[in-house]
Amino acid sequence: MHRINRTRGLVLALLLVMAAAVPLVAQEAALPGSRAAEQSLRPYAFVFIAYTLVWVFVLGWIVAVARRLARLERRLEV
């Protein structure tokens, strides 16, 4: 029992150290000389549009298959 509590404490301490390190790494990326703050997502607009269209087509295909399957099940019940 004592060993389990000690292991939990070590895991919790490790998680806290990792959680504290994440903001420090994020702050380094946003230094004044960094070009990340100057970039925008405007050049990727076509990628977002294409991604959205693909999802619309996939969902439409799923709906079409579901309707055909329901129609087939109704035919088989008769």
C-alpha atoms as a printed R data frame, in Angstrom:
   type eleno elety resid chain resno       x      y       z
1  ATOM     1    CA   MET     A     1   0.000  0.000   0.000
2  ATOM     2    CA   HIS     A     2   2.828  2.364   0.883
3  ATOM     3    CA   ARG     A     3   4.507  1.569  -2.426
4  ATOM     4    CA   ILE     A     4   1.360  2.428  -4.402
5  ATOM     5    CA   ASN     A     5   1.014  5.799  -2.650
6  ATOM     6    CA   ARG     A     6   4.667  6.592  -3.330
7  ATOM     7    CA   THR     A     7   4.230  5.660  -7.009
8  ATOM     8    CA   ARG     A     8   1.138  7.875  -7.235
9  ATOM     9    CA   GLY     A     9   3.091 10.733  -5.708
10 ATOM    10    CA   LEU     A    10   5.923 10.312  -8.191
11 ATOM    11    CA   VAL     A    11   3.522 10.178 -11.144
12 ATOM    12    CA   LEU     A    12   1.679 13.259  -9.882
13 ATOM    13    CA   ALA     A    13   4.966 15.135  -9.412
14 ATOM    14    CA   LEU     A    14   6.069 14.165 -12.935
15 ATOM    15    CA   LEU     A    15   2.759 15.352 -14.409
16 ATOM    16    CA   LEU     A    16   3.033 18.663 -12.557
17 ATOM    17    CA   VAL     A    17   6.563 19.232 -13.853
18 ATOM    18    CA   MET     A    18   5.462 18.438 -17.403
19 ATOM    19    CA   ALA     A    19   2.435 20.739 -17.087
20 ATOM    20    CA   ALA     A    20   4.672 23.559 -15.841
21 ATOM    21    CA   ALA     A    21   7.086 23.086 -18.761
22 ATOM    22    CA   VAL     A    22   4.433 23.446 -21.481
23 ATOM    23    CA   PRO     A    23   3.808 27.217 -20.985
24 ATOM    24    CA   LEU     A    24   7.545 27.870 -20.953
25 ATOM    25    CA   VAL     A    25   7.971 26.178 -24.326
26 ATOM    26    CA   ALA     A    26   4.971 28.064 -25.711
27 ATOM    27    CA   GLN     A    27   6.413 31.375 -24.534
28 ATOM    28    CA   GLU     A    28   9.707 30.687 -26.276
29 ATOM    29    CA   ALA     A    29   7.918 30.298 -29.602
30 ATOM    30    CA   ALA     A    30   6.295 33.735 -29.283
31 ATOM    31    CA   LEU     A    31   9.458 35.778 -28.754
32 ATOM    32    CA   PRO     A    32   9.551 39.202 -30.471
33 ATOM    33    CA   GLY     A    33  11.880 37.956 -33.231
34 ATOM    34    CA   SER     A    34   9.526 35.122 -34.070
35 ATOM    35    CA   ARG     A    35   7.616 35.280 -37.350
36 ATOM    36    CA   ALA     A    36   4.863 32.989 -36.033
37 ATOM    37    CA   ALA     A    37   2.855 35.948 -34.749
38 ATOM    38    CA   GLU     A    38   2.935 37.637 -38.171
39 ATOM    39    CA   GLN     A    39   1.562 34.683 -40.118
40 ATOM    40    CA   SER     A    40  -2.101 34.259 -40.939
41 ATOM    41    CA   LEU     A    41  -4.232 31.360 -42.135
42 ATOM    42    CA   ARG     A    42  -5.305 33.167 -45.300
43 ATOM    43    CA   PRO     A    43  -3.060 31.092 -47.632
44 ATOM    44    CA   TYR     A    44  -4.692 27.935 -46.308
45 ATOM    45    CA   ALA     A    45  -8.262 28.963 -47.171
46 ATOM    46    CA   PHE     A    46  -8.409 26.549 -50.111
47 ATOM    47    CA   VAL     A    47  -7.220 23.699 -47.892
48 ATOM    48    CA   PHE     A    48 -10.015 24.416 -45.407
49 ATOM    49    CA   ILE     A    49 -12.568 24.618 -48.210
50 ATOM    50    CA   ALA     A    50 -11.378 21.342 -49.719
51 ATOM    51    CA   TYR     A    51 -11.429 19.650 -46.319
52 ATOM    52    CA   THR     A    52 -14.987 20.858 -45.723
53 ATOM    53    CA   LEU     A    53 -16.102 19.654 -49.162
54 ATOM    54    CA   VAL     A    54 -14.607 16.220 -48.547
55 ATOM    55    CA   TRP     A    55 -16.505 15.931 -45.264
56 ATOM    56    CA   VAL     A    56 -19.745 17.026 -46.954
57 ATOM    57    CA   PHE     A    57 -19.268 14.395 -49.674
58 ATOM    58    CA   VAL     A    58 -18.449 11.667 -47.137
59 ATOM    59    CA   LEU     A    59 -21.473 12.489 -44.990
60 ATOM    60    CA   GLY     A    60 -23.679 12.641 -48.086
61 ATOM    61    CA   TRP     A    61 -22.391  9.239 -49.172
62 ATOM    62    CA   ILE     A    62 -23.160  7.802 -45.720
63 ATOM    63    CA   VAL     A    63 -26.707  9.171 -45.867
64 ATOM    64    CA   ALA     A    64 -27.193  7.735 -49.368
65 ATOM    65    CA   VAL     A    65 -25.950  4.309 -48.298
66 ATOM    66    CA   ALA     A    66 -28.183  4.387 -45.203
67 ATOM    67    CA   ARG     A    67 -31.245  5.207 -47.335
68 ATOM    68    CA   ARG     A    68 -30.472  2.424 -49.797
69 ATOM    69    CA   LEU     A    69 -29.960 -0.025 -46.947
70 ATOM    70    CA   ALA     A    70 -33.289  0.976 -45.371
71 ATOM    71    CA   ARG     A    71 -35.021  0.546 -48.747
72 ATOM    72    CA   LEU     A    72 -33.442 -2.890 -49.169
73 ATOM    73    CA   GLU     A    73 -34.493 -3.934 -45.642
74 ATOM    74    CA   ARG     A    74 -38.094 -2.874 -46.390
75 ATOM    75    CA   ARG     A    75 -38.073 -4.969 -49.570
76 ATOM    76    CA   LEU     A    76 -36.768 -8.011 -47.708
77 ATOM    77    CA   GLU     A    77 -39.396 -7.730 -44.958
78 ATOM    78    CA   VAL     A    78 -42.282 -8.140 -47.433
